[in-house]
Amino acid sequence: MPKALDLTGLKIGRLRVLKRLPKRTDSMGHEWLCYCECGNQYITTTSHLNRKCGVKSCGCYVKELARKHSKKNIENATEETYLIASKKMKETMKKNNEWVENTRLSIISSKKLRADNKSGYRGVTFKDNKWVARISVSGKEHYLGSFDQKEEAIAARKKGEELYFKPLIDKYKK
């Protein structure tokens, strides 16, 4: 068995490795207590310290970069500025005939699946041992039913798209 690497005293990025911590049962590797230049203590693993693109600070470096590179200071962002930006975005979408009846046309006409989709079809999920079909339009979610078979839920979703999406797409798409 290879001897464990001793990182004590090393400086990696903004972190100074202080000591190796006792191995926990739920931990995959060895953990190290580090001291960051900003004054925070930080615990990380050997693998994170050894990577070329691994840990360089307690998180202060990323925050500093975000502040430095953002057009507006993150600390000055308020709910009011968020609402103003959101309103501007909706106005632009309305102008481009993209936002109609509280619905984004590009979203409802797209067949692209979200990265976390497990069913292979939009609006169809597996919950409590049933396949559930739902559809959201004009800011409201419509429950289309629970089914034993995935194909039944997909068929219900397709009917829902015909009922709710098709009229909007036909009305506003040129």
Backbone hydrogen bonds, N-H to C=O, Kabsch-Sander energy under -0.5 kcal/mol:
donor,donor_aa,acceptor,acceptor_aa,energy
7,L,5,L,-0.7
9,G,17,V,-3.0
10,L,7,L,-2.2
12,I,10,L,-0.6
12,I,15,L,-2.7
13,G,11,K,-0.5
14,R,56,K,-4.0
15,L,12,I,-2.4
16,R,35,Y,-2.4
17,V,10,L,-2.8
17,V,15,L,-0.5
18,L,16,R,-0.5
18,L,33,L,-2.8
19,K,33,L,-1.4
21,L,31,E,-3.0
27,S,24,R,-0.7
32,W,44,T,-3.3
33,L,19,K,-3.0
34,C,32,W,-0.6
34,C,42,Y,-3.1
35,Y,16,R,-2.7
36,C,40,N,-3.2
37,E,14,R,-1.3
39,G,36,C,-2.1
42,Y,34,C,-2.5
44,T,32,W,-1.9
46,T,30,H,-1.7
49,L,45,T,-1.8
50,N,46,T,-2.1
51,R,47,S,-1.0
54,G,51,R,-0.9
55,V,48,H,-1.2
63,K,59,G,-1.7
64,E,60,C,-2.4
65,L,61,Y,-2.5
66,A,62,V,-2.5
67,R,63,K,-2.3
68,K,64,E,-2.4
69,H,65,L,-2.7
70,S,66,A,-1.7
76,N,73,N,-1.5
77,A,74,I,-1.4
82,Y,78,T,-2.0
83,L,79,E,-2.6
84,I,80,E,-2.3
85,A,81,T,-2.3
86,S,82,Y,-2.7
87,K,83,L,-2.4
88,K,84,I,-2.4
89,M,85,A,-2.3
90,K,86,S,-2.3
91,E,87,K,-2.5
92,T,88,K,-2.3
93,M,89,M,-2.3
94,K,90,K,-2.6
95,K,91,E,-2.5
96,N,92,T,-1.9
97,N,94,K,-1.7
98,E,93,M,-4.1
99,W,93,M,-0.9
100,V,98,E,-0.7
100,V,103,T,-2.5
103,T,100,V,-1.3
105,L,98,E,-2.7
105,L,103,T,-0.7
108,I,104,R,-1.8
109,S,105,L,-2.0
110,S,106,S,-0.7
117,N,114,R,-1.6
124,V,121,Y,-1.4
125,T,132,V,-2.5
127,K,125,T,-0.6
127,K,130,K,-2.8
130,K,127,K,-1.1
131,W,147,F,-3.5
132,V,125,T,-3.5
132,V,130,K,-0.6
133,A,145,G,-2.6
134,R,123,G,-2.5
135,I,142,H,-2.0
137,V,140,K,-2.6
140,K,137,V,-1.7
142,H,135,I,-3.9
143,Y,141,E,-0.5
144,L,133,A,-2.9
145,G,133,A,-0.9
147,F,131,W,-2.9
153,A,149,Q,-1.5
154,I,150,K,-2.5
155,A,151,E,-2.2
156,A,152,E,-2.2
157,R,153,A,-2.3
158,K,154,I,-2.5
159,K,155,A,-2.1
160,G,156,A,-2.3
161,E,157,R,-2.5
162,E,158,K,-2.1
163,L,159,K,-2.4
164,Y,160,G,-3.2
165,F,160,G,-0.6
165,F,161,E,-1.1
166,K,161,E,-2.4
168,L,164,Y,-0.7
169,I,165,F,-2.7
170,D,166,K,-2.9
171,K,167,P,-1.9
172,Y,168,L,-2.1
173,K,169,I,-2.6
